[in-house]
Amino acid sequence: MKAIWNGQVIAESDDTVIVENNHYFPRESVRADFVTSSDTHTTCPWKGVASYYTLQVDGKSNVDAAWYYPDPKPAAREIAGRVAFWKGVQVTS
């Protein structure tokens, strides 16, 4: 699977986990040069507190376009150390 935004591959992996129709990529498959930490946090009742990344590609920003759960609840332990995408990021095989 690949996560693509603004013409660049942000993440690529054969090992994604699908939860609620979102592919969660291993953190090490995400290009560090394209992500910066965000101050945004949201809470899911069964997954826990999510943190976000902003994508920065070729001078363009996509605020909070990736999220992850630094310490997911037990029901969501399979997504620990993984990152998912939205906001126009194309996830494709």
C-alpha positions in Angstrom: 0.0 0.0 0.0 1.1 3.6 -0.6 -0.1 6.9 0.9 0.4 9.7 -1.7 -0.2 13.4 -1.4 0.9 16.3 -3.6 2.6 13.9 -6.0 4.9 12.3 -3.4 4.8 8.9 -1.7 4.4 9.7 2.0 4.3 6.1 3.2 4.7 2.7 1.6 4.3 -0.8 3.2 3.1 -4.3 2.6 2.1 -4.5 6.3 -0.9 -2.2 6.9 -3.6 -2.9 9.4 -7.2 -1.9 8.4 -9.4 -0.4 11.1 -12.7 1.3 10.3 -11.7 1.4 6.5 -8.4 3.1 7.2 -5.0 1.6 6.5 -2.6 2.1 9.4 1.0 2.1 8.1 4.0 1.1 10.3 5.5 4.4 11.6 8.9 3.4 10.1 7.3 3.3 6.6 6.3 7.0 6.8 8.9 9.5 5.4 10.0 11.6 8.3 11.0 14.5 6.0 7.3 14.9 5.0 5.7 15.0 8.5 5.7 17.4 11.4 4.0 17.0 14.7 0.8 18.9 15.4 -0.7 20.1 18.6 -4.1 18.5 17.7 -5.5 15.6 19.7 -8.9 13.9 19.5 -10.4 11.1 21.6 -12.0 7.9 20.3 -14.0 6.0 22.9 -12.4 2.6 22.0 -9.0 3.5 20.5 -8.0 6.3 22.9 -6.3 9.7 22.3 -5.1 10.4 18.8 -2.2 12.6 17.9 -1.7 14.2 14.5 0.9 15.1 11.9 0.9 17.8 9.3 2.2 16.9 5.9 4.7 19.2 4.3 5.5 18.5 0.6 7.1 20.8 -1.9 6.1 24.0 0.0 2.5 22.9 0.6 1.0 21.9 3.9 -1.9 19.5 4.7 -2.7 20.2 8.3 -3.5 17.2 10.5 -3.6 14.9 7.5 -2.2 11.9 9.4 -3.0 10.5 12.8 -1.8 7.9 15.2 -2.5 6.6 18.7 0.7 6.8 20.8 -0.9 4.7 23.6 -4.0 3.0 22.2 -6.5 1.3 24.4 -6.3 -2.5 24.6 -9.1 -3.0 22.1 -6.9 -1.1 19.5 -3.5 -2.4 20.4 -3.0 -3.6 16.8 -2.6 0.0 15.6 0.2 0.9 18.2 3.1 2.4 16.3 1.0 2.9 13.2 -0.1 6.0 11.2 -3.3 6.5 9.1 -4.1 9.3 6.6 -7.0 11.3 5.3 -7.7 14.9 4.0 -6.9 14.2 0.4 -4.1 11.7 0.9 -4.6 8.9 -1.6 -4.1 5.4 -0.1 -3.8 2.9 -2.9 -2.2 -0.5 -3.7 
